[in-house]
C-alpha cells in the first residue's frame, strides 16, 4: 500500500499476518477473484475465513 500526503511525502505500509496454533495447521480461505473498480462504484470484498483441526479459529 502506498500513502501520499499533499506535501508530496510518500511511504509504504507493510501488513504482517501472524498465525499461531498450539498444534495442527490453520487453513486460510480463498481471497476471491481480482476485479476492476471504476469510480464511483463501491468495492465488494470476500470475507476472510480460516479453519483448524483444533477448532476455535477466529478471523478479526
C-alpha positions as CSV (number, residue, x, y, z in Angstrom):
1,X,0.0,0.0,0.0
2,X,1.3,3.5,-0.8
3,X,0.3,6.6,1.1
4,X,0.9,10.1,-0.2
5,X,0.2,13.5,1.5
6,X,-0.4,16.9,-0.1
7,X,3.2,17.8,0.8
8,X,4.4,15.1,-1.7
9,X,5.8,12.9,1.0
10,X,5.3,9.2,0.5
11,X,5.8,6.0,2.3
12,X,4.8,2.3,2.3
13,X,2.7,0.3,4.7
14,X,3.6,-3.3,5.4
15,X,0.9,-5.6,6.7
16,X,2.1,-8.7,8.5
17,X,-0.3,-11.5,9.3
18,X,0.8,-13.8,12.1
19,X,-0.9,-17.2,12.6
20,X,-0.2,-19.2,15.7
21,X,-1.6,-22.5,16.9
22,X,-0.9,-24.8,19.8
23,X,-0.9,-27.8,17.4
24,X,-2.2,-28.7,13.9
25,X,-2.4,-26.4,10.9
26,X,-4.6,-23.5,10.1
27,X,-6.2,-23.3,6.6
28,X,-6.9,-19.8,5.2
29,X,-9.8,-19.4,2.7
30,X,-9.6,-18.1,-0.9
31,X,-9.2,-14.3,-1.2
32,X,-11.7,-14.1,-4.0
33,X,-11.3,-13.0,-7.6
34,X,-9.5,-10.0,-8.9
35,X,-11.7,-7.2,-10.2
36,X,-11.5,-3.7,-11.6
37,X,-13.5,-1.0,-9.9
38,X,-14.3,2.4,-11.6
39,X,-15.4,5.5,-9.7
40,X,-17.9,6.0,-8.2
41,X,-18.5,2.2,-7.7
42,X,-18.2,0.7,-4.2
43,X,-15.8,-2.2,-3.9
44,X,-17.1,-5.6,-2.7
45,X,-14.7,-7.8,-0.7
46,X,-14.7,-11.5,0.0
47,X,-14.9,-12.0,3.8
48,X,-11.8,-13.8,5.1
49,X,-12.2,-17.4,6.5
50,X,-10.0,-19.8,8.5
51,X,-10.3,-23.3,9.8
52,X,-8.3,-25.6,12.0
53,X,-8.4,-29.2,13.0
54,X,-8.1,-28.0,16.6
55,X,-11.2,-25.7,16.4
56,X,-11.7,-22.3,17.9
57,X,-10.4,-20.3,14.9
58,X,-11.5,-16.7,14.6
59,X,-10.7,-14.0,12.0
60,X,-10.6,-10.4,13.3
